[in-house]
Amino acid sequence: MRKSLRIGVLALQGAFREHVRALRRLGAEAVEVRLPEDLEGLDGLVIPGGESTTIMRLARIYGLDDAIRRFHGALFGTCAGMIVLDQEHLALADLEVERNAYGRQVRSFEADVRLADDDLPLRGVFIRAPRVRELGSGVEVLGELDGDPVLVRDGGVLLAAFHPELTDDLRVHALFLELAKKMRASRPPGVPLPKEASARRAGPYKRYGQAPSAKHPAGCGVSPPRSPAPPGASGRRPGGRDVGPL
């Protein structure tokens, strides 16, 4: 088995180049994904921030929506990617989110994300960011902002409401690579993973409150300049297998 991880980044629209650079800095082989056949041989797939409606529309046109549902590796969705993977869209993670919950483009901001297993905060770039509205009982909260979950894991799916690719802090990408490595090691050769979405529900995630009700037609755009952060550095995937804690 090859040692280096081969990770795809959905390159239909949005901040995919920044993810490719981050993954390569960590030693992974990062490739751009535009067609279903590009998913072959990948250990993981990143769905970047951008415009969630545009990403979904192009994914349907090119047949990538069903291909991603059948994908066997780890998944990582950031900002718009978090929306794309929720129960109202590709239904590969047991949560529902509210789009643009922190405000429109002009209200984009940076803030420290408190991590569950790290005393050093992570600088998060929030651009028209989504907020968790409902969270399944098996979803693990890895990072919070003012009591709201902004970094979560549902088995083999990692989700961030912010843009980790827009800072020089690689801890979130490193966490995703660890998840992809663990999933690759636990998957028997030739045995496909089913992709039926989980029916689990915990109702409104009362610990974190209800997201604002205002809805907007697009996901999260990417435009503010990069602002580096200080360097540093179970659940069950719906329809998949237990992968255990990282």
N, C-alpha and C positions, 0 to 999 in steps of 0.2 A: 504494500500500500504506500502511495506517495505520502511524504511527511507534511509538506506544506498544504495549507488549506486553500481551496479554490473557491472564491466568493464572487457571486454576481451582484451587480448593482443595476437595478432597473433604470434604464436610460431613455425613457420616453419623454420626460420633462422634469424640471426641477434641479435640485442641487446634487446631482449624481457624481459629478467630477470631484467634488470635495470629499465624498465618501471613498471614492477610488483612491485618492491620495492618502487618506487616513489609513485605509486598510493596507496599502503597500508599505507605509511607514512601519507597520507592525509585522511586516514580513509575509503577509498573505499574497497570494496571486489573485488580483482583482480584475474582473472583466466586466464590460458593459453588456447588458441584456436588453435586446430589442425584439426578439422573436422567440417563440416557444422552444425551438431547438437550442437556443443559447443556454437553456437551463440544464442541459445534459452535462453530467459530470461535476456539478457544483455541490459544495458542502453547505452553502448558505446563500441567502439572497437578501439584499438590502432594498427596501422600498423607501426612497428619499422624500424629503419635503418638496413642496411645489404646490400645484393646484390639484386637489384631490379629484375634482370632477373631470379635469383634463386627463389625468392619469388613468382613471377608470374608463373613460371613453376610448382612449387609445388602446388600453389593454383589451377591451372587448373587440375592437376592430382587428387587432393582430392575433386574437385568440390567446392572449397571455392570461386572461382572468381564470379560465379553466386550467391552464397549464400551471399557474401558481397554486391553485387549489390542490393539484395533484403532486406538487413538489415535495420531495422527501426530506429536504435539509432544514436547517434552522432558518428562521425569518427574523428580520429586524426592520421595523417601521419607525420612521422619525417624522413627527409633525403630520403632514398629509399622509405619510405612510402608515401612521397610527390609525387614521380615519379609514384608509383603504382596507386594513386588515380587521376592522371591527365587525360586529354582528350585522350591521346594516349594509355592509358592502361585501367583501369576500368571505366574511364569517369564519376567519381562521383564528380568532382570539375571542375569549369569552368576556367581552366588554363592549359598551357603547359609549361613544364620545360626542361632545358638542363641538361643532366647528367654530372657529374664530371666537372662542369663549373669553379670551383675554383682551379682546378688542381688535380693531382693524389695523391695517398696515402702519398707520401713523402712531399707533400705540404699542408698537414693538418695543421690547425691553430686554435687558439682561438681569439675571438674579442668581444668587447662590442656591443650588439644589442640595438639600440635606440627604446624604446617602445612608442607607440602612447599615452598611458594614464598613464605613470609612469615615473617620473623623474629619478628613479634609473635604470641605464642600466642593461641589462641582459647579463651575460657572455655566449657566444655561442661557442660550440665546432663544428667546421666545418671539416668534414672528407669526402673527395671526394664529396663535397656537390653539389646539383643541384642549378640552378638559374632560376628564372622565365623568360620565353621567351615571353609568351602572357598571359594576365590576363583579365578575363571577367569584364565587366563594373560593375557588382554587387558584386565583391569580395572586401572585406575590408582588408586594409593593417594595421596590428597591430604592426609590428616591421620591422626595416630597418637596413641594414649594408651598409654604404657608399652610401646611396641613393637607394640601391636595396631592394625590398621587400623580407624578409626572414621569416616572420611570418604573415600568412594571414588566413582569415576566409571566407568561402563561405557557408553562412547559417549554417547548422549543420555539416560542415566539417572544422576542424582546421588543418592547415598545417605548418610545420616548416622545413626550409632547413638545420637546424642544429640538434644537439643531446641534448635536454634539460635533458634527463635522465642521462647524464654523469657528471652533476654537482649537488651540493646540493641545488640549487635554484629551488624551486618547483612552481614558479609562473605560468609557462606555463601549467603544469599538473593541477594546481588549476583552471585555466581558462577553460580547457577542461572539468573538472568535473562540473563546473558551467553551461557550455553549455549542457552537458548530462542531468543535473538536469532540466534545462529549457525545453528541448525537451521532457523529460518524463512527465513533468507536463502539457504540451500543447497537448499531443497526446490523442485523445479520445480512450477509451478502445475498443479493438476489431477492430479498423479501421486501416488497413494497409496503409503504405505510398508507393506511386509509386516510382520507381527508374530509370525512363528514364532519360538519361543524357540531360543536358541543351544544347541547340543549340546557346546560347548567345555567342557573340564574340565581343571583343573590338579591335581586330587586335593586332599588336605589341604594347606592353605597353610602349609608347614612353617616359613617364615620367622617367622610370627606364632604358631605353635603351634596346638594343638587347643582348642576351646572346651570348657567344662565339660559334662558329659554330662547333668546334671539338666535335666528338662523340666517346664514348668509350663503350665497350660491357657490362659493369656491372654498378651497382648502387653505393652506398656508403658503404664502408667497415667500420668496427669499430675495432680499435686496440690501439690508443694512450691511455696512462694512464689517469685516471680521475684527473681533476684539479678543485677543488671546487670553486664556485663563491661566492660572498657575499650573505648571505641569505636575503630573502625578500619575500617577497611577502606581416537592417540590411540587413545583407546579406540574400540570399536565397539559400538553398541547392538545387542543380540541381535535378529536378524531385520531390522535396519534398515540404515543406511549408515554409512560412515566419516564422522565429523564433525570429526576432527582435534583437535589440542590447543587449549585455550582460551587 
